[in-house]
């Protein structure tokens, strides 16, 4: 149940169009739906503003299908992250309108829209190898109804590529900056523009990168003020944080 649907129900009760018993019947299913193997949280959108998102890794395709159908039935859409290509194809064949992005490993039905959609997020990627994480962020932003401005392959090894995009990045409301290796790109971007930076370290790099740990530590130690860091390869988390920031800013 969404905030809007709850308001409509209460208004209908107030006008006498819906009886108390019928309202109770609708509300008793609001907190969660027990599917046996999963308890789908229908109350989350009321609390958090975003309905439950499905983490696909480790789930059987038929489990993902059941959860997605439950979410679509109650919320009109669903987002699935970390879904492998085989499972993505199976879910797409079973759920009408389900679209799968193999690079991002994200599948979705429908989207959200709202005040945040009037603003944009720059998704800035250091190298092509970092693109899957950036695409996870972009798919999530698009599901949230937020405009995306992509700037790909602008890592510090060829900093002139980044400088060519500096003005366009600065025109966005905030930037998600995705980088592996030594993780320097968010600090550089943070020193060039006056918008919030959400840094995403990736597990891309040679042996001493320790699966993204070097990039993570470099971003946490950024000398550019205002850089916030999420976990390694967590493009989804960066996008949700961006959505919350924009939604809060839209209230003022």
Number of C-alpha atoms within 10 A of each C-alpha: 23 20 13 10 12 16 11 12 18 16 13 14 15 12 10 10 11 14 12 13 9 11 15 11 10 13 13 10 14 18 15 15 17 11 12 7 9 13 12 22 17 21 20 18 15 16 11 10 14 17 23 20 19 21 14 21 15 9 13 11 21 13 15 22 21 18 23 26 19 18 24 16 12 17 19 16 20 25 25 23 21 18 25 20 16 10 21 25 17 14 25 18 13 14 16 10 12 21 18 23 18 18 14 23 22 27 28 25 21 17 16 18 12 11 14 22 20 13 18 22 25 22 25 29 28 27 18 13 16 24 20 21 24 32 22 26 28 26 25 28 27 17 20 21 21 26 18 19 17 19 18 20 19 21 23 20 13 11 13 12 15 24 16 11 15 15 12 14 26 19 17 20 19 22 30 27 28 33 36 29 26 22 31 22 29 32 22 18 24 23 15 16 18 15 18 19 25 25 33 34 34 30 22 22 20 12 9 11 18 14 19 26 22 20 28 29 14 19 26 17 12 21 14 15 11 15 23 17 22 18 15 21 25 19 31 25 17 28 27 16 17 25 24 15 15 21 17 12 12 14 8 5
